[in-house]
Amino acid sequence: ASFFDLAPAEIAACMELLAQERMALDCEFNPDGYNIGVNVSKAAGQSIFHVHIHFIPRYAGDSPRPQGGVRQVIPG
């Protein structure tokens, strides 16, 4: 299944979960920003073939060039 296979109510539930997690992470770790992403199909980089959302807290200076979002988060 992919993100595009989700029903509208399932997408809404995912967005609510992201909002809840953001509040928790903001309180505990106070990140400067977030990357949120979904890979759909092998061509797009999906390697685990079930629906999941990448939610990555970011901090100023954690990457020398944050342009491009998640492409630069994990070295190598």
C-alpha positions as CSV (number, residue, x, y, z in Angstrom):
1,A,0.0,0.0,0.0
2,S,1.1,3.6,-0.5
3,F,0.1,6.9,0.9
4,F,-2.2,7.4,-2.1
5,D,-4.1,4.3,-1.2
6,L,-5.2,5.8,2.2
7,A,-8.8,6.8,2.7
8,P,-9.4,10.5,3.5
9,A,-10.1,9.6,7.2
10,E,-6.8,7.7,7.4
11,I,-4.9,10.7,5.9
12,A,-6.6,13.0,8.5
13,A,-5.6,10.6,11.3
14,C,-1.9,10.6,10.0
15,M,-2.0,14.4,10.0
16,E,-3.4,14.5,13.6
17,L,-0.7,12.1,14.7
18,L,2.0,14.3,13.2
19,A,0.5,17.3,15.0
20,Q,0.6,15.4,18.3
21,E,4.2,14.3,17.8
22,R,5.2,17.8,16.9
23,M,3.9,19.1,20.2
24,A,5.7,16.3,22.1
25,L,9.0,16.9,20.3
26,D,8.7,20.7,20.6
27,C,8.3,20.3,24.4
28,E,11.1,17.8,24.9
29,F,13.7,18.7,22.3
30,N,12.7,22.1,20.9
31,P,13.9,21.6,17.3
32,D,14.2,24.5,14.9
33,G,12.2,22.8,12.2
34,Y,11.0,19.5,10.7
35,N,11.2,17.5,7.5
36,I,8.1,15.5,6.7
37,G,8.2,13.1,3.8
38,V,6.6,10.1,2.1
39,N,8.4,7.9,-0.4
40,V,6.0,6.2,-2.9
41,S,7.5,3.4,-5.0
42,K,11.0,2.1,-5.4
43,A,11.8,4.8,-7.9
44,A,11.1,7.4,-5.3
45,G,13.3,5.7,-2.7
46,Q,10.7,3.6,-0.9
47,S,12.4,0.5,0.6
48,I,9.8,-0.5,3.2
49,F,6.6,-1.3,1.3
50,H,3.9,-0.2,3.7
51,V,2.6,3.3,4.4
52,H,4.8,5.3,6.7
53,I,5.7,9.0,7.1
54,H,9.2,10.2,7.8
55,F,9.1,12.9,10.5
56,I,12.5,14.3,11.1
57,P,13.3,17.0,13.7
58,R,15.9,19.5,12.4
59,Y,18.3,21.9,14.2
60,A,20.1,24.9,12.9
61,G,23.5,23.8,11.8
62,D,22.7,20.0,11.7
63,S,23.5,20.0,8.0
64,P,25.9,22.4,6.3
65,R,23.4,22.8,3.4
66,P,19.8,22.1,4.5
67,Q,18.5,23.0,1.0
68,G,17.0,19.8,-0.5
69,G,15.4,18.7,2.8
70,V,15.8,15.1,3.7
71,R,18.4,14.4,1.0
72,Q,21.1,15.9,3.2
73,V,20.0,14.6,6.6
74,I,21.6,11.2,6.6
75,P,25.2,11.1,5.4
76,G,26.5,8.4,3.1
